[in-house]
Amino acid sequence: MLVISLGYFYLFQKNNSLKFGNWYLIIAVLLGALATTFVSLTLNFGTVIGASTIGLLGSFIPKNFFGKNEGKQLRTAIYCGTFIGMCQPLAENHYLLICFASFLGGIVYCLSLQNLNGFGGKLGTIAFTGVCLAIFSLYIFVF
């Protein structure tokens, strides 16, 4: 998490601005995470089968769904959400933790749209950052 924060600081210094992406991508990350959690925990398919099922269903979104290449970003955001949805249940209210983590992960995803193109492991790192931020903030403010 420290490395990605330093990377954003470097990119902010280089570009003098961080542009925020579209709001519907945050909702796509949220839906991908919740659907993966539902399939893996409630339907008992397992995390890998749940993530691959939701990723496969998300791949059927047309490339020009909202506009030019917006469907491609939507598919990628759903797939990023599947990584968040693969978290193991930590508490009774696991769905609330997934919602909070995917909201934070969606914000990080929207911030990284213009800056981290071509980096491998971007979606997994974004998901890890969202989950870490959610658990850390819950630990600081709730417990």
Secondary structure, 3 states (H helix, E strand, C coil): CHHHHHHHHHHHHHHCCCCCCCCHHHHHHHHHHHHHHHHHHHCCCCHHHHHHHHHHHHCCCCCCCCCCCHHHHHHHHHHHHHHHHCCCCCCCCHHHHHHHHHHHHHHHHHHCCCCCCCCCCHHHHHHHHHHHHHHHHHHHHCC
